[in-house]
């Protein structure tokens, strides 16, 4: 699954266009490497998002098979590291 779709489907971003904007502004990294929207996510990847005043890291636990997942099931797909 593409990183922009993943961020949207596991409710890290509200819309896919927001995820694409973040990626194009180089604030989303996978395993400490800046990526493009087309980068595929894999199990065990570490996603880092650099916000203005903080940075959050998530570990990919599971890849969703549907377009969206309920927010209550977010912990099945990602684990916040910091």
N, C-alpha and C positions, 0 to 999 in steps of 0.2 A: 504494500500500500504506500502511496506517495506521502511524503511528510506533511504537505499542506492538508490533505484529506484526513490524515491521522490526527493532527492537532484539532481539527474541527470535530471529528467523530468521537473523540474521547473527552470532549468538552473543555479543552485547554483554551481554545478560542471560540467565540460565538459564531463566527462565520468563516468560511474558507477564504474569502477575500481578505479578511484580517490576517489570517495565517500567511497568505501570499505576500502581503505588504511587509510583514515582519521578516519573512525570509529574504525578500528583495533588499531590505535594509540591513542585512547581515547581522541580525540579532538572534537568529536560531542556529544552533550548532548541533551536529551529531558527532559524538565521540571527539569533541573539541575541534571539529572541522566545520567551517562555514559551508552551507549546502545550498542547492537550488531547489525549487518547488518539486521538481521531478525526481528527487532522490527517494529511493525506496527505503522504508523502515524495516528493521529486522529485530527479532527477539534479542533482548539483552543490550540493545543500543542505549546510550545515555544521551538524552536530549537536553541541551542547555538553552535557556531563554534569558537573554540579558535585557531586563527592563531598565528604565531610567535610573532607579535608585537601588535595585537589587537584582540578583541573578537566581534563577530557579533551575534545578536539575531534576529530571525525571528518568526513571528506568522503564523500558518497555517490557512488560510482562506477557502481554498477549496482543495479537493483532485482531481488531474487530472485523467481522465479516459483513456487517451492515453499515449503512451510511451514517447512522447516528446511534448512540448508546445512551441509556438513561444515566443521569448524573449520579444516581445512587450506585451504579455498577462501575464507576470510574476506577475504583481501587483494584478491580480485576485486570485492568489494562495497563495502568501505569502506577508507579510508586514514586512519590516525591522523595528525593534524596536530601536536598537542602533548600 
